Amino acid sequence: MDQEPGAILDVSDSVPGPWADIERLQKSRLMKRLPTGVGGINDRGYVGIGESHPTGSGRRRKPRGKEGPPADRKCNRAFRRRRIVVEYAIGRLRRFRAVTRYRRQGHAMRVRAVAGLVNRTLGQRATA
């Protein structure tokens, strides 16, 4: 996902069965393929990403039973502002019924086609 326009850059292959997000990310080796200086932001499904990639970031959790430091609040606020772009892009993908209907055969191909359509509409909005 390109952070500025919200364009979708890569779609992983569909995998049958339940998978934890962090497991799937580690098996794909995506974080190792990222260029130097490019990081990843994630949701709570990726706790422990710092071990896979030093520039991977997520929300900072407060200690149990204590208040979080003010620096963590500022960091989490900045994180939420960046993460909302990702959530909006996922929402744009899900508006297409071909993506939300689950048929395993050809699913990744359909998601890639819809991602291309979403990116094209983003491009048209930017030029208008």
GUGUDO-190812 format. One record per residue (C-alpha): x, y, z; residue number from 0; residue in three letters. Coordinates in nm, 4 decimals. Layout:
BEGIN
loro X:X; Y:Y; Z:Z; i:NUM; aa:Ala
...
***
This chain:
BEGIN
loro X:0.0000; Y:0.0000; Z:0.0000; i:0; aa:Met
loro X:0.1355; Y:0.3368; Z:-0.0976; i:1; aa:Asp
loro X:0.0654; Y:0.5634; Z:0.1976; i:2; aa:Gln
loro X:0.0079; Y:0.8936; Z:0.0163; i:3; aa:Glu
loro X:-0.2636; Y:0.8128; Z:-0.2405; i:4; aa:Pro
loro X:-0.3770; Y:0.4876; Z:-0.0770; i:5; aa:Gly
loro X:-0.2933; Y:0.2797; Z:-0.3858; i:6; aa:Ala
loro X:-0.2625; Y:-0.0977; Z:-0.3492; i:7; aa:Ile
loro X:0.0841; Y:-0.2160; Z:-0.4502; i:8; aa:Leu
loro X:0.0820; Y:-0.5880; Z:-0.3743; i:9; aa:Asp
loro X:-0.1770; Y:-0.8596; Z:-0.3196; i:10; aa:Val
loro X:-0.0682; Y:-1.1851; Z:-0.1597; i:11; aa:Ser
loro X:-0.1895; Y:-1.5234; Z:-0.2776; i:12; aa:Asp
loro X:-0.4992; Y:-1.6679; Z:-0.1145; i:13; aa:Ser
loro X:-0.4365; Y:-1.9557; Z:0.1235; i:14; aa:Val
loro X:-0.6941; Y:-2.2111; Z:0.2371; i:15; aa:Pro
loro X:-0.7621; Y:-2.2516; Z:0.6045; i:16; aa:Gly
loro X:-0.7181; Y:-2.0285; Z:0.9076; i:17; aa:Pro
loro X:-0.3874; Y:-1.8462; Z:0.9340; i:18; aa:Trp
loro X:-0.2616; Y:-1.5958; Z:1.1883; i:19; aa:Ala
loro X:-0.1660; Y:-1.2688; Z:1.0190; i:20; aa:Asp
loro X:0.1874; Y:-1.2684; Z:1.1570; i:21; aa:Ile
loro X:0.2470; Y:-1.6292; Z:1.0453; i:22; aa:Glu
loro X:0.1349; Y:-1.5512; Z:0.6920; i:23; aa:Arg
loro X:0.3572; Y:-1.2421; Z:0.6800; i:24; aa:Leu
loro X:0.6607; Y:-1.4378; Z:0.7958; i:25; aa:Gln
loro X:0.6016; Y:-1.7166; Z:0.5426; i:26; aa:Lys
loro X:0.5635; Y:-1.4664; Z:0.2566; i:27; aa:Ser
loro X:0.8995; Y:-1.3011; Z:0.3392; i:28; aa:Arg
loro X:0.7489; Y:-0.9699; Z:0.2272; i:29; aa:Leu
loro X:0.9289; Y:-0.7686; Z:0.4940; i:30; aa:Met
loro X:1.2677; Y:-0.8922; Z:0.3678; i:31; aa:Lys
loro X:1.1817; Y:-0.7858; Z:0.0115; i:32; aa:Arg
loro X:1.1042; Y:-0.4280; Z:0.1130; i:33; aa:Leu
loro X:1.3664; Y:-0.1729; Z:0.0069; i:34; aa:Pro
loro X:1.5848; Y:-0.0117; Z:0.2718; i:35; aa:Thr
loro X:1.4056; Y:0.2670; Z:0.4544; i:36; aa:Gly
loro X:1.0583; Y:0.1356; Z:0.3728; i:37; aa:Val
loro X:0.8627; Y:0.0150; Z:0.6712; i:38; aa:Gly
loro X:0.5346; Y:-0.1492; Z:0.7387; i:39; aa:Gly
loro X:0.2455; Y:-0.0488; Z:0.9587; i:40; aa:Ile
loro X:0.0113; Y:-0.3070; Z:1.0965; i:41; aa:Asn
loro X:-0.2795; Y:-0.3793; Z:1.3241; i:42; aa:Asp
loro X:-0.2946; Y:-0.5955; Z:1.6346; i:43; aa:Arg
loro X:-0.2776; Y:-0.9138; Z:1.4288; i:44; aa:Gly
loro X:0.0935; Y:-0.8486; Z:1.3812; i:45; aa:Tyr
loro X:0.2175; Y:-0.8292; Z:1.7390; i:46; aa:Val
loro X:0.5872; Y:-0.9178; Z:1.7298; i:47; aa:Gly
loro X:0.6608; Y:-0.7751; Z:1.3851; i:48; aa:Ile
loro X:0.9633; Y:-0.5911; Z:1.5243; i:49; aa:Gly
loro X:1.1457; Y:-0.9239; Z:1.5334; i:50; aa:Glu
loro X:1.0833; Y:-0.9770; Z:1.1604; i:51; aa:Ser
loro X:1.1618; Y:-0.6256; Z:1.0433; i:52; aa:His
loro X:1.3198; Y:-0.3370; Z:1.2378; i:53; aa:Pro
loro X:1.1099; Y:-0.0663; Z:1.0688; i:54; aa:Thr
loro X:0.7795; Y:-0.2479; Z:1.1134; i:55; aa:Gly
loro X:0.5654; Y:-0.0530; Z:1.3539; i:56; aa:Ser
loro X:0.2403; Y:-0.0939; Z:1.5317; i:57; aa:Gly
loro X:0.0457; Y:0.0582; Z:1.8156; i:58; aa:Arg
loro X:0.2232; Y:0.0789; Z:2.1450; i:59; aa:Arg
loro X:0.0395; Y:-0.0953; Z:2.4230; i:60; aa:Arg
loro X:0.0119; Y:0.0429; Z:2.7724; i:61; aa:Lys
loro X:0.1360; Y:-0.1685; Z:3.0637; i:62; aa:Pro
loro X:-0.1363; Y:-0.3708; Z:3.2312; i:63; aa:Arg
loro X:-0.2951; Y:-0.1812; Z:3.5189; i:64; aa:Gly
loro X:-0.0956; Y:0.1380; Z:3.4513; i:65; aa:Lys
loro X:-0.1307; Y:0.4478; Z:3.2385; i:66; aa:Glu
loro X:0.0661; Y:0.4673; Z:2.9165; i:67; aa:Gly
loro X:0.3313; Y:0.7372; Z:2.8818; i:68; aa:Pro
loro X:0.2331; Y:1.0556; Z:2.6918; i:69; aa:Pro
loro X:0.4884; Y:0.9771; Z:2.4195; i:70; aa:Ala
loro X:0.3012; Y:0.6545; Z:2.3445; i:71; aa:Asp
loro X:-0.0262; Y:0.8444; Z:2.3085; i:72; aa:Arg
loro X:0.1305; Y:1.0758; Z:2.0511; i:73; aa:Lys
loro X:0.2826; Y:0.7799; Z:1.8669; i:74; aa:Cys
loro X:-0.0509; Y:0.5933; Z:1.8643; i:75; aa:Asn
loro X:-0.2341; Y:0.9002; Z:1.7350; i:76; aa:Arg
loro X:0.0141; Y:0.9326; Z:1.4461; i:77; aa:Ala
loro X:-0.0172; Y:0.5578; Z:1.3838; i:78; aa:Phe
loro X:-0.3985; Y:0.5788; Z:1.3636; i:79; aa:Arg
loro X:-0.3764; Y:0.8613; Z:1.1108; i:80; aa:Arg
loro X:-0.1590; Y:0.6470; Z:0.8869; i:81; aa:Arg
loro X:-0.3539; Y:0.3263; Z:0.9452; i:82; aa:Arg
loro X:-0.6888; Y:0.4771; Z:0.8422; i:83; aa:Ile
loro X:-0.5595; Y:0.5075; Z:0.4843; i:84; aa:Val
loro X:-0.5101; Y:0.1299; Z:0.4823; i:85; aa:Val
loro X:-0.8569; Y:0.0657; Z:0.6245; i:86; aa:Glu
loro X:-1.0159; Y:0.2904; Z:0.3613; i:87; aa:Tyr
loro X:-0.8350; Y:0.0978; Z:0.0853; i:88; aa:Ala
loro X:-0.9610; Y:-0.2329; Z:0.2266; i:89; aa:Ile
loro X:-1.3110; Y:-0.0845; Z:0.2308; i:90; aa:Gly
loro X:-1.2789; Y:0.0181; Z:-0.1352; i:91; aa:Arg
loro X:-1.1821; Y:-0.3396; Z:-0.2231; i:92; aa:Leu
loro X:-1.4729; Y:-0.4882; Z:-0.0302; i:93; aa:Arg
loro X:-1.7286; Y:-0.2750; Z:-0.2138; i:94; aa:Arg
loro X:-1.6806; Y:-0.5061; Z:-0.5092; i:95; aa:Phe
loro X:-1.8938; Y:-0.8147; Z:-0.4565; i:96; aa:Arg
loro X:-1.6477; Y:-1.0323; Z:-0.6502; i:97; aa:Ala
loro X:-1.3976; Y:-0.9911; Z:-0.3661; i:98; aa:Val
loro X:-1.6348; Y:-1.0454; Z:-0.0758; i:99; aa:Thr
loro X:-1.7831; Y:-1.3662; Z:-0.2133; i:100; aa:Arg
loro X:-1.5603; Y:-1.6505; Z:-0.1132; i:101; aa:Tyr
loro X:-1.4649; Y:-1.8917; Z:-0.3856; i:102; aa:Arg
loro X:-1.1124; Y:-2.0125; Z:-0.3460; i:103; aa:Arg
loro X:-1.0504; Y:-2.0827; Z:-0.7138; i:104; aa:Gln
loro X:-0.9233; Y:-1.7631; Z:-0.8770; i:105; aa:Gly
loro X:-0.9696; Y:-1.5550; Z:-0.5609; i:106; aa:His
loro X:-0.6231; Y:-1.3927; Z:-0.5688; i:107; aa:Ala
loro X:-0.6660; Y:-1.3138; Z:-0.9382; i:108; aa:Met
loro X:-1.0007; Y:-1.1421; Z:-0.8703; i:109; aa:Arg
loro X:-0.8568; Y:-0.9418; Z:-0.5828; i:110; aa:Val
loro X:-0.5672; Y:-0.8263; Z:-0.8032; i:111; aa:Arg
loro X:-0.8095; Y:-0.7220; Z:-1.0783; i:112; aa:Ala
loro X:-1.0251; Y:-0.5282; Z:-0.8329; i:113; aa:Val
loro X:-0.7121; Y:-0.3676; Z:-0.6827; i:114; aa:Ala
loro X:-0.6256; Y:-0.2463; Z:-1.0333; i:115; aa:Gly
loro X:-0.9730; Y:-0.0963; Z:-1.0681; i:116; aa:Leu
loro X:-0.9455; Y:0.0731; Z:-0.7299; i:117; aa:Val
loro X:-0.6034; Y:0.2149; Z:-0.8193; i:118; aa:Asn
loro X:-0.7382; Y:0.3405; Z:-1.1501; i:119; aa:Arg
loro X:-1.0241; Y:0.5248; Z:-0.9798; i:120; aa:Thr
loro X:-0.7740; Y:0.6774; Z:-0.7366; i:121; aa:Leu
loro X:-0.5654; Y:0.7934; Z:-1.0335; i:122; aa:Gly
loro X:-0.8683; Y:0.9506; Z:-1.1970; i:123; aa:Gln
loro X:-0.9580; Y:1.1341; Z:-0.8776; i:124; aa:Arg
loro X:-0.6049; Y:1.2735; Z:-0.8482; i:125; aa:Ala
loro X:-0.6093; Y:1.4170; Z:-1.2011; i:126; aa:Thr
loro X:-0.9613; Y:1.5639; Z:-1.1726; i:127; aa:Ala
***
